[in-house]
Amino acid sequence: MERRIDAYETGGRWAGVLPRRGPDGTVEPVDSLCAGEIAWDQAYAEVEAAAREVFGEWRALCERHGWPRSRAEIAAELGHEPDRFGRYPREVYERCADQPAARAYAEAHPDDQRCPVTVFGLDEEAYVRGRIAGRISPFAIIAGGQWIESPIGLDRHVYSWSDAVRDRLRGLPPDTLVTAVDCHY
């Protein structure tokens, strides 16, 4: 299946993905900045703390409602495998969301589609690593006039894409303009 990109925009779903170090030491979310302004350590520390808090809440819900099965377990039980983009048939997602702990989490966080168990199973470190990996990983970046685009596909690419973005941005001269970009199919 080929996809056609209809439009690109600065930021988009990743509006504010780039963390700018403010003069007072705070982190300001922006769509474009100079490479030397990126607040790596502060941004990653904030994401890690928030992810651990969310996972702690998730753990408490699971202790109350029972540990749910992951997407992969449910898919295997139903005889389904992910497609080439890593997606399962709708039935898998519905069954995963219908488990008591997942319903309790959804009720508490109706706008959060990244429930820890549905995305990373029951592994806190994998969840934290995934959240950190996604911190500065928009669809694409323009750095010093060069376009760098994320691979589209399975979740396993998130770490290599995140690493590529981090390595590319850390290797730039401090005055190089960097812009986060999104696309619409």
C-alpha positions in Angstrom: 0.0 0.0 0.0 1.5 3.3 -1.0 0.6 6.5 0.8 0.5 9.9 -0.6 1.5 12.9 1.6 -1.1 15.7 1.3 0.6 18.4 3.3 3.4 19.2 5.7 3.3 21.6 8.6 5.7 22.9 11.2 5.0 21.2 14.5 1.6 19.6 13.9 1.1 16.6 16.1 4.5 17.4 17.5 3.9 21.0 18.3 6.3 22.0 21.0 8.4 18.8 20.7 11.7 20.7 20.7 12.7 21.8 24.3 14.4 25.2 24.4 16.5 26.0 27.4 15.2 29.2 28.9 17.4 31.9 30.5 16.0 31.0 33.9 16.8 27.2 33.5 13.2 26.3 32.5 12.2 24.3 29.4 10.1 26.0 26.8 8.4 23.8 24.2 8.9 25.2 20.6 8.7 24.0 17.0 11.9 25.6 15.8 15.2 26.6 17.6 19.0 26.6 17.2 20.7 23.3 18.0 22.6 24.8 20.9 19.4 25.8 22.6 18.1 22.2 23.0 17.6 21.4 26.7 18.4 17.6 26.4 18.9 16.7 30.0 16.1 18.8 31.4 13.6 17.5 28.8 14.6 13.9 29.3 14.4 14.2 33.1 10.9 15.7 32.9 9.7 13.0 30.6 11.2 10.2 32.8 9.6 11.6 35.9 6.2 12.0 34.2 6.4 8.5 32.7 7.3 6.9 36.1 4.3 8.7 37.7 1.9 7.5 35.0 3.3 4.0 35.2 2.9 4.0 39.0 -0.7 5.0 38.6 -1.1 2.2 36.0 0.5 -0.3 38.4 -2.0 0.7 41.2 -4.9 0.3 38.8 -3.7 -3.1 37.8 -3.3 -4.2 41.4 -6.9 -3.1 42.0 -8.4 -4.5 38.8 -6.0 -7.3 37.8 -3.2 -7.3 35.3 -4.5 -7.2 31.7 -3.2 -9.1 28.8 -1.1 -7.2 26.2 -2.1 -6.6 22.5 0.3 -9.3 21.4 -1.2 -11.9 23.8 -4.8 -11.1 22.7 -3.8 -11.2 19.1 -2.1 -14.6 19.5 -5.2 -16.0 21.3 -7.4 -14.8 18.4 -4.9 -16.0 15.7 -4.0 -12.5 14.4 -0.6 -11.1 13.5 0.2 -7.4 13.0 0.2 -6.1 9.4 3.3 -4.6 7.9 2.7 -1.3 9.7 2.4 -3.1 13.1 -1.4 -2.7 13.4 -3.8 -5.5 14.5 -7.4 -6.0 13.5 -9.9 -3.8 15.4 -11.0 -6.7 17.5 -7.6 -6.9 19.2 -7.7 -3.3 20.2 -11.3 -3.5 21.4 -10.6 -6.6 23.6 -7.5 -5.0 25.0 -9.4 -1.8 25.9 -12.3 -3.8 27.4 -10.2 -5.2 30.2 -11.0 -3.8 33.7 -7.7 -2.1 34.3 -7.6 -0.6 30.8 -11.2 0.7 31.2 -10.3 2.3 34.6 -7.2 4.0 33.0 -9.3 5.2 30.1 -11.9 6.7 32.4 -9.2 8.5 34.5 -7.4 9.7 31.3 -9.8 10.0 28.4 -7.3 12.0 26.3 -4.3 9.7 26.8 -4.1 7.0 24.1 -0.8 5.8 25.3 -1.9 3.6 28.2 1.3 1.8 29.4 0.1 -1.8 28.9 -1.4 -1.3 25.5 1.8 0.2 24.2 4.6 -1.4 26.2 3.1 -4.3 28.1 3.8 -4.4 31.8 7.5 -3.4 31.6 8.0 0.0 33.3 11.5 0.4 31.9 10.3 -0.2 28.3 7.5 2.3 28.9 9.9 5.0 30.3 12.4 4.4 27.4 9.6 4.6 24.8 8.4 7.9 26.3 11.9 9.3 26.4 12.5 8.1 22.8 9.4 9.9 21.6 10.4 13.2 23.4 12.3 14.6 20.5 11.1 12.4 17.6 8.7 14.2 15.3 7.8 12.8 11.9 10.6 14.8 10.3 13.2 17.5 11.2 14.8 20.1 9.0 18.3 20.7 10.4 20.6 23.2 8.7 18.4 22.9 5.5 18.5 19.1 5.4 15.3 17.1 5.5 15.4 14.0 7.8 12.3 11.8 7.8 11.1 9.1 10.1 10.6 5.6 8.8 6.9 4.7 8.7 6.0 1.3 10.0 6.4 -0.9 13.1 7.0 0.4 16.6 10.5 -1.1 16.6 11.7 1.8 14.5 10.9 4.3 17.3 14.2 3.7 19.0 16.4 3.9 15.9 14.5 7.0 14.7 14.9 8.6 18.2 18.6 7.8 18.3 19.1 9.1 14.7 17.4 12.4 15.6 19.3 12.8 18.9 22.7 11.9 17.2 22.0 14.3 14.3 21.0 17.2 16.5 23.8 16.8 19.0 26.3 16.8 16.1 25.2 20.1 14.7 26.9 23.4 15.2 25.1 25.3 18.0 23.7 28.0 15.6 22.1 25.6 13.2 18.4 26.1 12.8 16.2 23.0 13.6 12.5 22.7 12.8 10.1 19.9 13.7 7.8 18.9 10.9 4.6 16.8 10.6 2.7 15.5 7.6 -0.8 14.5 6.7 -1.7 11.5 4.6 
